Amino acid sequence: MIRHCTTFLLAVNLLAPGLASASARDARTPQLTSTVNAEVAAARRVAPELGVAVVELQSGDTVYSFNPETQRILASNTKIITTAAALDRLGPGFNFETEILIRGDVAGGVLGGDLAVLGGGDPNLSGRHYYGDSFGPFREWAAALRAQGISRVGGDLVLVASLFDDRTVHPDWPRDQLTRWYEAPVAALSFNDNCVLVKVGPDGAAGGAAVVETVPPLPIFRVESTARTTGRARQQWLRIDRDLEEQQGGSETLTVGGFVYQRSEGIDKWVTVADPVRYFGAALRAALAEEGITIGGRTRKSTALDGNRWRLIHTHFSDLLTTLETINKRSQNFYAESVLKLLGARLCDDGSWPGGARVVEEFLDDVGFPRGSYHLADGSGMSRNNRFSPSQLTALLRHMFFHRWGKEFLNTFPYSGEHGLKWAGRLAQPPYLGNVIAKTGSLNGVSTLSGYAKARSGKVYAFSILCNRTRANWRAEKAQDRIVRALIDHG
């Protein structure tokens, strides 16, 4: 459920769209300029390629800028653009829809035909919203089958995932990180964020083989482990990976090596899968089996439902706002990429990265960004080819603040000091606590922070701080926080 930052939303109410034309007095003050200048000078020692822009929302006045028009790598600040476009183009009432269909007659509990799933690009089919039960969504589907009197499917499981194109991994993403959860592949039928949880624990005796299991325990995974149990805590280290040389459609080999301490609780790691649709099918079969429903035929992929004898028995809905919250609060790349491809599929019949980018570009046309003044490559920011200027981000943030769905947009962001997120320890003391809502971004050598801040004066600002060529990202984060504190104290 989306949590509201009461302190900040008070400022949203005070700056209703009808007040947007009123000018704030003394938007640019000498004290603000000199204080932020000092912090920016310090930040440049940490990030030589730095850009900063600050806009007072009510008046639209730029109150501070440093290299505001220079394009920078955005990292996860790209998600601001993706989510803004999605909310504008789809609306807050939009739902992802995954359809469950059957064909054939039912007799004696057996469906004399096939079961089909028509993918809608939903990234939410996981345990995230089911108290950790990864099969949670599928249990509802099993109930729909039982309502039809079905305990066995005699035919095949047909998976239709043609809403998105076949390219599941973006060409810009670093190839040495393809097994990491933040580079999960993207498909129109996905399960568990397209990752499997690998759990490695001790067997209780030093020298013995470590215990390795996958969650969920699906037969498509083959584990090759040389990991051992050790009696020395300092010796614990593990390597958990996936064989990238295997072809999609074959068994996926997970390799585990190293040592796990015999008195530890073990080590868990999320590892991406090679073939999302095959993973989805294996998980659905296993979940239905747990619910007492078996499938006699094979699992096969199809680009469309053949014939016209299909009957819809269930539609699974996932709402857009919860999805956008996961993107901005949790910085979940897989969700952002799913949304970008969905925009392309729904609005220009092209469920690909270029298709989604075209929809976002059309949205940015409406905001007033000239074509060629920026570059958008993916939806999450994993690509280093996402390049925008600080002034463009603040313009977009101001546009969305006064948007008809501005409150919904702001509520998807994390706020300073928010429990359970990376923001829990940043700007977490009064007067900063709860008065900053912003999106972070991080890649090797890149640290970004853009969002909104409410100053002690009551004025509300949009800001963007883009640090490239950072010497250490944690130092860049500290510098960003000092700039925001100066804005709140003197704005």
N, C-alpha and C positions, 0 to 999 in steps of 0.2 A: 504493500500500500504506500502511496506517495505521501511523505510527511511534509508539512508546511512549515516554513521558517516564519514564525509570527512577526518577529521584529522587522524582518525585511519586507514582508508583504504589506505591512503598514505603510511603508514608503511607496509600494506599488499603488495602493489605494489613494494615497495623497497625490500621486502623479497620474491621475486618470487621463485618458486621451484628450478630454476636453480642456485640460490645463496645459497641454503640451506646447502650445504656442506662447505661453507666458515666458518672459525672459527673467533669468535669475540675475541678481545683482552681484557685481564683483566676482564673476565666475573665475576669472584668472587673477589670483592675488600674488603679490610679491613673496609673501611668506610661503605659500604653497609652492611656487616656482623654485625658490631657493632651496627649500627642504628636499623636494623631489630631485632637483638637480644634483644635490650632494649624494643622494642614494643611487641615482643613475650613474654617476661617476664611479661609485664603488662597484656597481653591477658590471660596468664595462671591463673591470679588471678580471671578472669571473667569466664574462661572455663578451668577447670583443665584437661580435656581430649581434648588436642589440637594437631592438626597436620598441618604442613605448608610445602609446597614445591614450589620452584620457579625455572623455567628453562628458560635460554636464548634461544630464538627460533632459531636464525640463526645457532648457534653452537651446540645446544642441551645440553649444559653444565648446570648442576645443580648449581645455584649460591647461593641457601640458602635452608636449610631443617631443620625441627624439627619434630621428630617422623614421617618421611615421609612414612614409610611402614606399619604403623598401620592402620587397617581398622576402619573407623568411619561411623556413621550414616550420610547419605547424605542429607536428606530432599529433597528439590526441585533441588538440584544439580544433582539428578538422571535424570532430564530432559535433561541435557547435553548429557548423554549417549544415551537416547532414540532418541533424534533428530539427533544425529550423525549417529546412526545406520540406521535410516529411510532415511536420505539423501543419505548415501552410498549405501544402498540396493535398494532403489526405484528410486533415481535420481530426480533432480529438476523439471523435466517435468512431474512427476507423477500427476495424478488427481484422486480424489475420484469420483466414478460414481454411481449415483442413477437412476435406470431405471423406467420409467412410461410406463405401458403396458395396453392394452385393449383387450377384445375379445367380439365377437358378432357384429351384424349388427346395423347400425345407421339409424333410420327412424324417421322423425318428431322431430329431436333434442334429441331423446332418444336412448341411447346405450342399446341394448337388451342383455346385458351381464355384465361382471365384469370389474372393474378397479383394477390394481395391482401395487404395489410399491415394487421393488426389492432392498433391502438395501445394500449399499456398505460401511457401517461403517463411513459415513461422519459426523464429529462433527460440521460442519459449517452451518447446517440447522437451522438458527435462525435469529434474527434481527441484529446480530453483524455487518454484512456487508451490511445491507439494511437500514441504517439510523434509526435503532431502530424499524423497522416494522417487528415484529416476523413472520408474514405471508408472508414476502417478497419472499422467495424461491417458495412458493406454488402459488403465483400469476403467475409466469412463467408457472407453470404446468397447471393452469386454462386456460391460453392462448393456450397451446398445445391442450387441450381438445376442446376448442372452434374452433380451426382450423380444427378439425375433425367433426365439426357440432354438438357437444354434449353440451347440456344444462342440461341433466339429465342422471344419471347412473341408469339403472333399476336393475342391479344386486348388488353384494357385493363389498366392499372394501377389497381387499386381501393384507395382509402385510407379506412380506417374509424377516425375519431378521435372517436367519440361518447362515449368514457368520460368526457371533460370537457365542460363546457358550451361554448357558442360565444363567451362573453366572454373574450377573450384578454388584455385590459388592465384592470387594476383601476381603478375610478372615482376612487379617492383619489390615484392617482399623478400627479405634476405633468406637465401636458401639454406643457411646454416642454422636456422631457427624454425624450420617447418614442423618440428614435432612439439614445439612449445604451445601452450594453450592459447596464447594471444595471436597465433597464426593459424587458427583453426580454419579448415576449408569451408566453403559456403555452397550450400545446395538448397533446392526448394523443398526437399524433405531432409530434415536434420534431427538428430537426437542428442541430448546431453551435451549441448554446445559442441558437438562433433569431437568430443574428447572421451577417453576412457580413463578411469581412475586406477592406477597401479599401486597396490599396497604391498610393501615389503616389511616383514617382521622377523624377529628372532624365533628359532625353534626351541629355545630354552636351554640349550647346551652349547658352550663355546666349541667352535670347530665344525658344527653341523651346518647343513645347507639352510639358507634363509627360506622363509615361507613367502611365496609370491602369489598374489591373487589379483584378479581384475574385477572391478565393480562397474557394471554388472558382469557376471561370469559368462560371457558369450563364446560359442565355439569358433567364431571366426578368428580369435586371437590364439597365437601359439607363443608360449613363453620359453625363451632360452635364458637360463639363469646360471651364473657362476658365483652368485652372491653367497657369502658365508656369515655365520654368526660369530661374533668376537666377544671376548671377555673384557676387552679394553675399550673404554668409552672414547678415548682419543683416536682410536683406529677407525671409528665409524665414518664411512663415506659410501655413497651409492651413485651409480650411473644407471639411469632408467631411460631407455630410448626406444625408437622404432626403426626397423630396417626400411630405409627410403628407396632401396633398389628394387623392391618388390613391385610388380605391376598391380594396378588397381583391379579389384575383383578376385585376387588371390587371397590366401590367408595372410594375416598381418602378424609379423613376428615382432614381439617385444623382447628386447634384450636388457638383461639386468646383471650388473656386476658390482663388486665391492664388498663392504662389510656392514653389518648392522649390529649394534651393541645389544647383548643378550638381555639387559635390563631396561631397554628402551621400549617405547610404544610403537616403534617402527617408523617408517618414512612413507609418505604418500606423494604421488606426483600425477598430475593430469597430463596425458599424452594425446596428441591429435591422432585421428584415424585417417587412413588413406582414401577410403571410399565411403563418404557419408551416407549415401542411399543404401548401400549394402548393410552398413552398420544399423541404420534405421530399421531395415527389414528384420535383421537378426534380433534386435531388441524387441520389436513388436511381437515376433513369434514367441520369444521367451516370456514376455509379459502376459500374453494371452494364455500361454501354457500354465503360468502360475494361477490364472483365474479359471482354469479348467476347460480352456478352449484350444483345440489342436488344429493344425493346418496340415492336410495330407499331401498337397502338391508342393511345387517348388516356388521359390521367390523369383520373380522376373520383373525387370524394368521395362517400362513402355513409355513412349512419347505421348500417347493419348489412350483413352478408353475405347477399345474396339467394340463395335456394335451399339445397339440402343436398348439393351435389356437390363441395364443397370438400375438399381434402386438405391436412392440415398437413404441411409438409416441413421446417420449421425453427422453433425458438423461441429468441429472443435474450434472455439473462438479464443483468440488472445488479443487483448486490447493494445492499441498503439501507445497510450500514455505510459503504461507499465513498461513497455519495451523501451521507450525513450528514456525513462528513468534509469533503467538498467544500463543504457548506453552512457549517460552523462554522470550518474552517481558512481557506477561500478567500472566505468571506462571499458566496457566489454566490446572488444573489436568485432567479434563474430556477429553480435547483434547489429552493430553499425553497418557492417558490410551487407547483412541480410536486408536491412532497411533500404540501403542504396540500390541494391538489385531489384527490390520490390518496386521502388519508384519507377525504374526503367520498365519493368514488366507491366505495371498497371497503367502507366501514363504514356508510354511510347512503344509498347509491345516489344520491348527489348530488355529482357532480364539479365543484363550483363553490366559490368562496370562502366563501359562507355555509355550504355543506355541510361543508367542511373545518373551519370555525370551530366548528360544532356538535360535531364529534368531539373537538376540542381542549378545548372547554368541559366535555364529559363526563369527559375525563381530569382536568381541573382540579377537577372535583367530587370525584374520588377523592383528590386531593392535599389538599383541604380549603378551596378558595377559594370563598367564597359568590358566587353569580351576582349580577352588578351591581356587584361590587367591583373590576372591571377591564373593559377593552374590548379585544377582538381583532378586527382588520379584515383583515389579510393575513398571509402566512407569513414574509415577509422583513424587514419593518420599514420598507418604503418609505412606507407610509401613516403619517401623523402621528396617526391615530386609534387606534394601538396604545398603550394606556396601562395600565401596571401600577405598583405601588409597589415600592420597594427591598426591603421586608420580604417581599413576595410572591415576588420573585425569589430571595432567599436561602432561603425556605422550599422553593421548587421545587428549587433546587440541592441542598439537604440531602436532600430526598426522593430525588432521582436518585442521589446519592452512595451511599445505602444500598439502592438499587434492585437487583433481581436481575441487571440488566444495567448496573449502575453503571459497571463498568470499561470496558465498550464505549462508554458514553456519554462518559466522561471522555476516552477516546482520540480522540474526534472533534474535541476542542478544540485550538487552538494553545497552545503553552507559551512562556513568556518566553525570548527569545533564539533561538527556533526559526528556523533558516536558511531563506531563501527566502520568508518571509512578512513581513507588516508588523510582526510581533512581533520580528523579528531584532534591531532596535535598541532595544527597550523592555525594561527590567529585565533586561538581558543580562549583568550582571556579578554574581559571587558576592556575597552569598548568595542573590541573587534569581533568578539564572539557573536555569531549569528548575523553580523552586519556585512558579510562578504558571501556572495554566492558566485562560484567561479569554476571553470573547468581547467584541470591541469593537463599537461602533456609532457611526455618524456620519450626520447630516443637517445641513442648514444651521441653525445655532443649537442643535444637539443633539450631545452626545458622551457615550457611555455605556460602562461597563466592568463586567462581572459575571462571577464565576467563583469559583475556589478559590485559596487561598494557604497554603503550609506555612511556619510561622514558625520562627525559630531554635530555639525551645523544643521543636519537634517537633509542636506542636499544628497542626491543620488547620482552616481557616476557609472558610466561604462568605461572599462579600461582593458587594455591588452598589452602584455609584456612578453615579448618574443625573444628568447635568448638562444642564439645559435653559436656554434663553436665553443661550447662551455668547457671549462677546464675541469669542472666537477659539478654534476647536476644538483647535488645537495647544497652546494654553495650558491648555485643559481636560485634555488628555491628560497634560501634565506634572503638573498638580495631582493627577490620578488616580494617577499613578505614585508621587508623594510619599506619598499616603495608604496605598498598598499597601506601600511601603517601611517606613512607620511600623508597620504591622500586623505585618510579618515581623520587624522588629527588636525589637518590644516585646510581641508577642502570646504 
